Amino acid sequence: MGLFRRKSKREKLEDKYEKLLKQAHQMSTVNRTKSDELMAQAEEINKELAQMDAEES
């Protein structure tokens, strides 16, 4: 039934956010500046998610 369901924009953003956090954590021991860039991208996505929450309320 829900096997081939499309992901909503929110689900896609959440997946991307988790992926960026994971990459940032991995890069933190190798390349600190790259890790900071990934964290900044993740923070932007987090702001979008918060804005979506505010609009729903």
N, C-alpha and C positions, 0 to 999 in steps of 0.2 A: 504494500500500500504506500508507505512513505519511503520506499527504497530509492526512487529516483526523483525525490522532491528537490526542487531548487533551493539553494541557500538564500536567505534574505540578506539584504545589505548589512544588517546588524551582525548576522552570523559570519559573514565574510570579513567584516572589520574586526570582530573578536578573534577570528583565526589568525588574521594578519598581525594583530597586536601580540598574541601569544608567540607567534613565530619570531617577531622582532625581539621580544624580551629574551627568548631562548638564544638567539644569535648574539645579542648584546652580552649575555652572560658568558657565552663561549669565547667571545672576542676580548673580554675584559682581561684575560691573562696574557693575550698575545699583542693586541693593538688597542690601547686605551682610547685613542682618538676615534677610531672606527666604532668602538663600543659606545662612546658618547653620542656619536651620530645616530646609531641605531636606537639608542634610548630616546633621543629627541624625536625621531620618527614615531616611535611607540607612544610617546606622550601626546603627539598631535592626534593620533588615532584615538587615544583615550579621551581627548577633549571632544572629538566628534561623537563618541559614544555617550559622553555626558550630555552633550547638546541634544542628542536623540532622546535621552531619558527625560530631559527638561521639556521637550516638545510633547512627549506622550502624557506628561502629568498635567 
